[in-house]
Amino acid sequence: MTAPSTPARSTPAPSTPARVHVGRVFARACVAEWTRLWTVKASWWFLAGSAGVMLGIAAIAGSETAADPSPSPGGSAWTAAAAPVLPGQFGLLALALAAVTSDYATGGIVPTLQWTPRRGVLFLARTTVAVAVAAVLGVLLAVAAALTAFATARPVLDLTAARGAEVLPPVALVFAAGAALAVGLGFLLRNTAGALVAVFLLMLVLPLVLLNFGQEWATTVARVLPGSGAAFLLIGELPGMTATSAVVTLLGWAGGALLLGWLHLSRDDANR
């Protein structure tokens, strides 16, 4: 008597995991970067620092204009929105920089890359969020500075929309390019103090020092620094520069820093 045969069980073929579209990964990474940025107290302190500097300078400028016995006619409050950007930008640039270097300081870059292993996606998301936040907040602070100057100097200064449309685009460009430079240096140097000093030197100290030398070679070097391009776009008082050269200088430094930062992230160990 033969035993009843047992039907063979077919082994199910292993299922192929569904591939997630790069766009969806990028969107999720941007949401994660946004959440991480605003759950850190330092971000709010950096924002408060920039707001205090820009609004304080605007209030002082408006008060001095109102106290002037013979104010110049046709003055615009939007001038007080552009000039304070030079010192006030560093709070937002530090915010963009810390969004990159804080992961290296705490060792969080390792779990970050485990969560988002595509380094290109992580780099693009972190850069996009940091630059967009700095540019938008910078424009909002510039508008608040103009309103502050207008309120403290009223009715001496005007606040026409046409003049605002001329001032705000250069302000947005300066903040965006400066933030991109900070992000690139953050990925390149991976050290908050070192990258912050480099940004401070390039955007403020070196252009001022070299221009005060009064020598031709120093002035030539100062013209190719990003801080000189920012100063020309904001206050327009830099001999030998044009609007085109200022924009090219800013974007060139920002693009170069991002390229070097990307190469460092993509080719070297993330935690070194």
C-alpha angles and dihedrals in degrees: 000000000000123000116247111263118244114225111245115250114231114229110232114240113249111262118240111236113245113252115236114226115250091234091058092048090050092050092050091048091051091051090049092049091049092050093046092049096055098039091066117086092215090068091060092047091052090050091048090050094053091045092050094050097045097042092042093053091046091051092050092048092049093048092050091049091050091049093050108109092210108030118188111256121247096029116166128214088215089076087069088055095059104039097056091055092080095065096022097055095075095076091059092040088054088050091054091044095050090051086069107031098043090073091056093046093054098033090244092131089083097059088038091060090043088057093043106023094173100092094194091057092047092048093049094045094047092046094046095050095044095047094043093049093048093047096047094044090046092055092047091050090048090053090048090050091052091050090049093051091046092051095047095044100037126173094013096068127050129214106209120174092225092060090046090054088057096047104041101059093058089046091053091047093051093050094044095047092044091050091048089051090050093049092049092050089046092057091042101047099025090204124105098209096045095046093045092052090049092051091047092051095046097043101040122355105050097045091051095044095046094047091052092056089077093212125124096235092051092050090049092052092046091056092061095052119100093233090061091054090050092049092051094050093047105039103007096220105126119107118224097024131105131196090256095051091046093053092045091050094050095045092043093055092044093048093045093050092048092049093052091045092051092049091051092049096045099043106034136056110282096224098050 
